[in-house]
Amino acid sequence: MHDLQKYLQEITSEVFLGPLRLRPNIYNVDLPPRATPDYDTSIPPIQDTDIPPAPPATSNTTLPDERDERWPFVVIAYTDSEDNEEGYRTVTIEFTFGCEGKGADGYMDVLHLMEHVKASFLRETWDGWSFRLTRPLNMGFYEEQADPFWLGYMSTTWEGPSMEQEAWKHGWE
């Protein structure tokens, strides 16, 4: 997965998405938590009780709208693997693609990113990689979309060498 992450960082280094034309972030397993805003530390801590006082009526108790720094992104997630009798192992890796953009712009950015990754996978392999991509590739959009955040997916199967069983030299001693 780390090799896939490095490879995706390399092939997307010249891809710019969304209204701010940002490079996609490449993550393993899941999105990281969002960065937290800075808090006002000048307010003295409450002594003698665990119950905080009610905020003044004029204070703003909601966080300001800020850009989610994780978008656009590609998440790489291992799903499952299988070793067969012929000595091959197949591994299923899922990719989730996310882009921010209003309406068709966001939709097209996700589609562009998915197609760019798919074409790169089909066109070339990484030197020294023990796994190779097999077909079919399955990709599409999730049914539920929350404009301006658009999500797509790609499911891939990779074939690689399996482990060979070895005989113990000294049996069950």
C-alpha positions in Angstrom: 0.0 0.0 0.0 2.9 2.3 0.7 4.3 1.6 -2.8 0.8 2.4 -4.3 0.7 5.6 -2.2 4.2 6.7 -3.6 3.2 5.7 -7.1 -0.1 7.8 -6.9 1.8 10.8 -5.5 4.2 10.5 -8.5 1.5 10.2 -11.2 -0.8 12.9 -9.7 2.0 15.5 -9.1 0.8 17.5 -12.2 -2.9 17.0 -11.6 -4.7 20.1 -10.2 -8.4 19.8 -9.1 -11.2 21.9 -7.7 -11.8 25.7 -7.8 -8.4 26.2 -6.0 -6.6 23.9 -8.5 -5.0 21.7 -5.8 -3.0 18.5 -6.1 -4.8 15.5 -4.6 -3.7 14.1 -1.2 -3.0 10.4 -1.2 -3.9 8.5 2.0 -3.7 4.9 3.1 -6.8 3.3 4.8 -8.9 6.3 5.6 -9.0 10.1 5.7 -7.0 11.6 8.6 -8.9 13.8 11.1 -9.3 17.4 10.1 -6.9 20.0 11.4 -8.5 21.7 14.5 -8.8 25.5 14.6 -6.8 27.5 17.0 -8.7 28.2 20.3 -8.6 31.3 22.4 -6.4 30.3 25.3 -6.7 33.7 27.0 -10.0 32.6 28.8 -9.0 31.4 32.2 -9.9 27.8 33.1 -12.8 27.2 35.4 -11.9 26.2 39.0 -14.1 24.4 41.5 -16.5 22.8 39.0 -16.5 20.6 35.9 -19.6 22.4 34.5 -18.6 25.2 32.1 -20.5 28.4 32.2 -23.1 29.2 29.5 -21.6 31.2 26.7 -22.6 34.9 26.5 -25.6 35.5 24.3 -23.5 37.5 21.8 -20.8 34.9 21.3 -20.5 32.8 18.2 -20.6 29.1 19.2 -20.2 27.5 15.8 -16.9 27.1 14.0 -16.4 29.3 10.9 -16.7 27.8 7.5 -13.2 26.7 6.5 -11.9 24.7 3.5 -11.4 21.0 4.4 -7.6 20.7 3.8 -7.9 17.0 3.0 -9.7 17.5 -0.3 -9.1 16.6 -3.1 -7.9 13.1 -2.2 -7.4 9.4 -3.1 -7.7 6.8 -0.3 -6.1 3.4 -0.8 -7.7 0.6 1.2 -6.9 -3.2 1.3 -10.1 -5.2 1.1 -9.2 -8.9 0.9 -6.8 -11.4 -0.6 -6.8 -15.1 -1.7 -4.1 -17.6 -2.3 -4.9 -20.3 -4.9 -3.5 -23.8 -5.6 -1.5 -22.6 -8.6 0.7 -20.5 -6.3 -0.8 -17.1 -7.1 -2.2 -14.6 -4.7 -4.9 -12.1 -5.6 -5.3 -8.9 -3.6 -8.3 -6.6 -3.8 -7.5 -2.9 -3.3 -10.2 -0.3 -3.2 -9.6 3.4 -4.1 -11.9 6.2 -3.0 -11.6 9.5 -4.9 -12.9 12.8 -3.6 -13.0 16.2 -5.2 -14.6 19.5 -4.2 -16.5 21.6 -6.8 -19.9 22.9 -7.6 -22.1 20.7 -9.8 -20.6 19.3 -13.0 -17.2 20.8 -12.2 -16.8 18.6 -9.1 -18.2 15.6 -10.9 -15.8 16.0 -13.8 -12.8 16.5 -11.5 -13.5 13.1 -9.8 -14.0 11.4 -13.2 -10.8 13.0 -14.5 -8.9 11.8 -11.4 -10.3 8.2 -11.7 -9.5 8.0 -15.4 -6.0 9.4 -14.9 -5.2 6.7 -12.3 -6.9 3.9 -14.3 -5.0 4.8 -17.4 -1.7 5.0 -15.5 -2.3 1.5 -14.0 -3.2 0.0 -17.3 -0.4 1.7 -19.3 2.6 0.9 -17.1 3.8 -1.0 -14.1 6.3 0.1 -11.5 9.8 -1.3 -11.9 10.5 -3.9 -9.2 6.8 -4.4 -8.2 6.0 -8.0 -7.5 2.2 -7.4 -8.1 0.5 -6.8 -11.4 -2.9 -5.4 -12.1 -5.5 -7.8 -13.5 -8.8 -7.0 -15.3 -11.6 -6.2 -14.9 -11.3 -2.8 -13.1 -14.6 -1.6 -11.6 -15.2 2.1 -11.1 -18.0 4.5 -10.7 -19.7 7.1 -8.5 -21.4 6.6 -5.2 -25.1 7.0 -5.4 -25.4 9.6 -2.6 -23.4 12.8 -3.4 -23.2 15.9 -1.2 -22.6 18.8 -3.6 -19.9 20.3 -3.6 -18.1 17.2 -2.3 -18.0 14.4 -5.0 -16.9 10.8 -4.4 -16.0 8.0 -6.8 -14.5 4.6 -6.4 -12.3 2.1 -8.2 -12.0 -1.6 -7.2 -8.8 -3.3 -8.5 -7.4 -6.8 -8.3 -3.7 -7.4 -8.2 -1.9 -10.7 -8.8 1.3 -11.6 -7.1 3.4 -14.5 -5.9 2.0 -16.6 -3.1 4.0 -18.3 -0.3 5.3 -21.8 -1.0 4.9 -24.3 1.8 8.1 -25.7 3.2 8.8 -29.0 5.0 10.2 -28.8 8.4 13.7 -30.4 8.5 13.3 -32.0 11.9 9.6 -32.8 12.0 7.6 -32.2 15.2 10.4 -32.4 17.7 
